[in-house]
């Protein structure tokens, strides 16, 4: 909250005596009369007391906000933006990135998280059911497995291409270095999971 905004918000409460008097003198103002019909003078008095307490707190809020801002803009501090490869998540990360830069806060880098890996990094289209059937027959497998594998691989690659486009958009839109972390087989909830994650960072 900026100083001017806070001043406007708390201005009625900064002079607690005057504000309290206005609230307690229910019959002297149109607003007080109207409000008292719905809330009663006791409620108005309580609100006046509550807002009056902010008179001694505003300076503390301002000082702490200034200290936090000084800390967050220090040279040794940097924000790392983490986003999944969905358009909405990347949009939010880029929006936050622009606001951080405008506020003078350093952006240390970005991470594309839970990215679908590319399983067919070869030129040309993915193999069709016929090509897979020949390979599977050589291994003694048959049935409709080849068709299901071909369909699954095609769908997977569509997700991988979509994720790659969003990760590239995140990389171009953010300052600093960028890394992509693939979608892991399980959640990261123990030391071995953290060790696996560390290999990508």
Buried (B, 14 or more C-beta within 10 A) or exposed (E): EEEEEBEEEBEBBBEBEEBBEBBBEBEEEEEBEEBBEEEEBEEBBEBBBEBBEBBEEBEEEBEEBEEEEEEBEEEEEBBBBBBBBEEEBBBEBBEBBEEBBEEEBBBEBBBBBBBBBBEBEEEEEBBBBEEBBEEBEEEEEEEEEBBEBBBEBBEBBEBBEBBBEBBBBBBEBBBBEBBBBBBBEEEEEEEEBEEBEEEEE
